[in-house]
Amino acid sequence: MEKNTILFDGNPEKSEQPTTNEILRAVYDALEEKGYNSIDQMVGYILSGDPSYITSHNNARNLIRHIERDDLVEELLRSFLAK
């Protein structure tokens, strides 16, 4: 019987998290598929923080919650001003 200590790595290779851009695209697509005005709904969410502006279709509501709203606004400004 081997008596070596086994090292437990509680953080095995992190699964790749979607980028902010990927999340926004997925949320936009889910809102479009459900027939909503995607931009209006996303603006409503950003301004209010109320997740009910985002559909639960395709897990969009859960996805958008992975991004802090201030980080989201920062990312949008960076993208807008970079052009």
N, C-alpha and C positions, 0 to 999 in steps of 0.2 A: 504494500500500500504506500502510495506516494504521500509525503507529508509536507509538500511545498504549499505555501500560501498562494491562493488564487486571488488575483487582483480583480475586484469588481469595478467595472466602469459604469457608473450610474447614468452616464450621458453618452451612450453609444452614438455613432455618427448621426448628427442631427439631420433629420429629414429636411430637405430644402424647403424653406418657407417661400410662399409666393411673394413677389415684389409688390410694392405699392401700385405700380403700373398694372401688373397682372390682376391685382384685386379690383382696382377701379374698372378695368376692362370687363372683368367677369360680372361685377355688379351692374355696370351699364348694360351689358348684353342681357342679363336676367330681367332687368326692368323693361327693356325693349321687347323681349319675348312675351312679357305679360301685358304689353300695350300701354305702358306708362310713358310719360314724357320724362325720359331718363335724367336729363339735365336738371329740370325743375325738382325732381324727387331727390337727387343727390345734393342740390343746393339746400333744400329744406333740411336734409339730414345734417349737413355741415353747420348750418346756422343754428339749429335747435338742439342737435345731439339726440333727437328722438329717432330711435331705430325703426319706428313704424313707417317712416318715409321709404324704407328699403324693403323690397319684397323678400320673402323667405324662399322664393323659387330659386332652385339651384344653390341653396345655402348662401345666398348673397348677403342676407342680414348678418349672419355669423361672420362671414369674411370681412365685411366692412368694419366690424368691431375690433378686428385685429390691428387696425391703424388708429392711433390717437388722432383726434380731429385737428389739433394744432400741427401735427406732423403732416397731415393730409393737406392742409392749407399751405404749409411751407413748400411741400412737393409741387403743388399746383402752381404756386408763384414762381418757383425755380424754372419749371417747365415753360411757363408762359413767357417769362422774361429772357429765357435762353434763345428765343427765336428772333 
